[in-house]
């Protein structure tokens, strides 16, 4: 079993592959997809995903926008930096370096789950998009028991070299991956499940996901969040079993100017379940001022 996802093999039939290329920045190689003309929109996926998460969103937005999607560090076909760079601060800085190398200054950043927190961190660090759109944004630390054990368990697992191989072995059973995705509250089609399964069969992708989880500490970020000056739209799917829909309302208490949109009948991967609906609702936000 190969460790890292291989573009020449795993990239066969990859969504929007005609717009894929590789660029070096921050000391490692990135897989990006860029297409379209107009206002610049950056797409940041969540933990454990890759550009395939935007497979239907990307081409629709590209009809009227210059869209850039990327695989986060350690995810998909992007290389893995030092472990110390896999937290929110390091990722935000490294993505900023990538955007500088690509000469891409986003007008709008659309971030899903942890990608939304990275987007906000980038804005807090000086990037100036006109708006951030958080899709089921993981913008607050986990509370209760989950908050106490999430990062410690991930740090423990990332130190066990056999764990990514064990997860990859389990992912050979497509039904296991399908159940994992259903547990987020979303129902994906067979192709959607297969792209996740394809990645999780590679220990390198699993290791990158665990490294991100192990380094994911939002306490400093939350202290800074109230000074976010970028307009923020919070999309909360009411069927999300990963990020509680009430998280968006809690963030709005910290940022009274934030807009909250609640979507019934969709789960954590809402943009994969109903890309047409979401594009129709998000497109006006992305239009030039």
N, C-alpha and C positions, 0 to 999 in steps of 0.2 A: 504494500500500500504506500503510495506516494504521500509525503508529508504535507506539502503546500499544494493548494489548487493550481493546476497547470492550465494556462490559457490555451495552449494548442490542443488540450484534451477536454478539460472541463469547460472551456469557453466555447465549445462547439454548440451552436444553436443558442448562445447566450442572448438575452433580450437586448435589442438595440446595439448589437455588436458592430454594426457598420460604422457606428460613431465612437467606438472604443479606441483608445490609444494609451500609451504609457509615457509618463513624464517623471523625471527625477527631481526631487525637492526634499529639503530637510534631511538629506543623507540616505534616502531610500526611494524605491520606485513605486509610483502610484498608478492604479488603474482608474482612468477617468472616461467619461462620455460627455461630449459637447456637441450641441446641434442647435440650429435656429438663429433667428435674428430678432432684435428688439431689446426690451428691458432685460437685464441680466438676472437670472434666477439660479440660485445655488440650492441643490438638493442634498441633504445630509440624512442618511439612513440611521436606524437604531442598532443597538447591540445585537450581534449575531447575524446581521443581514449583509447586503451588498447592493450594487446598483440594480440588481434584478427586482428589488423592492419597489422601484419606480417604473417597472416595465411598461405599464400602460399610461402612467402619468407623464413620463418623459416625452413621448412623441406628441401628445396632445398639447402640452405646454409649449413645445418647440415650434408649434405653428405660428406663435406670435411673440416668442421670447427666445433669447439666447440662454439656453439651459445647460448647466454644468452639473453632472452627477459624479460622485466619486465613491470608491470603496474606502472606508475608514482604515486607518493603520491597523495591521494585523488581521484585516477582514478581506474576504474574497481574494482578489488578485493583487492587492496592494501589499507591499513588504511590511515587515514588523520592525519598529524601532526598538530602542532599549526599553526595558520594562518600566523605567521611571517616566517614560514619555506616554504611557498608555492611559493616564488619567485625564480628566477634563482639561486641565491647564495645558499639559503637553500636547494633547490632540488639537486644541484650539490654536496653539502657536504653530504647530506643524502644518495644519490646514491653511493658516494665513500665509505661510511660506510657499505652499503649493499655489495658492491663488496669485501671489506675487509673481511666481515663475510663469504662470499661465496668463498674466496680465488680465486678470478677471476680477473686477470689483463689483460684487453683487448689489443689485438694487433691492432684491428680496431674497431672504433665506427661508427655505421651508425645511424644517427639521422634524423628523419623526422620533418620538420617545427620547432616548439619550441624545440623538442628533439635535433636538431642540435646545437642550442644555448647552451643547457645544456652540450652537449658533448664538445664544445669549452671551456666553463667555467671550466669544469673539467680539461682539458688540461692546461689551464692558471693557475689553482690552483696547478698543480704539477703532474697530471697523465700523463703518457708517452706512449700513443698509437702510433703505427707507422703511422697511417693515420686516419683522420676523413672524412667520406663521408656524406655530407649534402644533403638530398633530399628535395628540395623546402624549404631550410633552412630559418627560421625566425630569421635572424642574425642581422637585423637592426631595430631600432624603426620605428613604423608607422609614416608616414609623413602627413602633411595637416590636414584636419578636423578629419579624423579617428584617427590620433595621438593625437589630443587634447581631444577627448571624450572617446576613447576606455577604458582606465584604470579608469577614473572617473566614467563612467557608470557602469563598472563591480564592482567597490567598493561600489557604491550605491546599486546595485542589491544584492550583497553578504550580505548586512546588512538587507535585507528583507527576513525573514524566509519562507514566503509563495511562493517566486519566484521559488525555485527548485521544489516545489510540482506542481506549475502551468506548468512549462516546462515538468515535467514528465507526467502530465495529457495530454498535447498536444502531447507528443511522443507516446501516445497510438494509435494515428492515424499514421500508418506507412507511409502514403503518405507525411505527414509533414516532417518526417525524410529524406525520399527519396529526397524531394525538397531541403532540407538543404544541402545534400551531392552533388546534381547536381549543386548547386550554387557555389561549389568549382571548377567547371570545369571538374569534374570526373564523369564517368558513372560506377557505381558498379552493380554487379549482385544482385539478390534477397537476397542471403545469406549474402553478405557484408552489405547490408542495414539493415538486421534484427539484426546483432550483434550490430551495433550502436544503433538501436532502443531499443534493450534489455537493454542496459546500460542507455540510456536517459529516460527510464521509471522509473529509480530509483533516487529519489531526492538526495541521498547521492553522486552519481556520478556527477549529475548536480552541486551540491554545491561545489564539489572539482574542477570542471572545472571553475566555476565562481571565486573561491578563487585564482586559478592560474592566471586567467586573471587579477584579481584585483591587484595582487602583481607583475605583469610582467613589470618590468622596465629595459630596456636595455641600458640606457644612460651610466652607469658606465661600463658595459660590452663592449660597443663600444669603449670607451676610452682605454680599455685594449686590444682589438682585434688585433691591429697592431703588438703586441709583441707575437702573437701566433706562436710558433715554429713548431708545428705539421703540416706535409703536409696535405693539405685540398683539397678535390674534391667537387665541387659544381655542383649538378645536378639540372637543372632548366627546369621544364615542361612548354612548351610555351603556353599551354592552362590553366595554373594555374590562377584562379580568386581570390585566397586568398593571396598568396605571389607573387608580381609582378616578372615575369621572369628576369627583369632588376636588381633585387636585387643581383643576383649572380655576375653580372658584376661590380656592385658598390663595393661589397666585394672584388673582385679581385683587384680593384684599391687600396684598403687598404693593401692587401696581394698579391703582384705581382706574387708570386710563386704558388698561388692557380690555380687549373685546373677547367675550366668551361665546362660542357657538357650540351648541350641543346637538349631537346626531344620534337619534334613536336607531336601533336595529343593527348597529355596526360594532365591531370589536377593536382590539388593539391595532390590527392591520387594516384599518378602515380604508386607507388609500389603495390597498390592493383589492379589497372586496368591491368597492364602488368607485373606480377611478373617474368615470364620466361624471358622476354626481359631484365628486369633490373638485374636479377641474372646473366644472361650471360655476361652482361657488367660490373657488379660490382665484379664478382668472381675473375678475374685476379688481381684486386687491393688488394684483401684480401689474395692472395697467399704469402707464406713466402718469405722474401728477399733472 
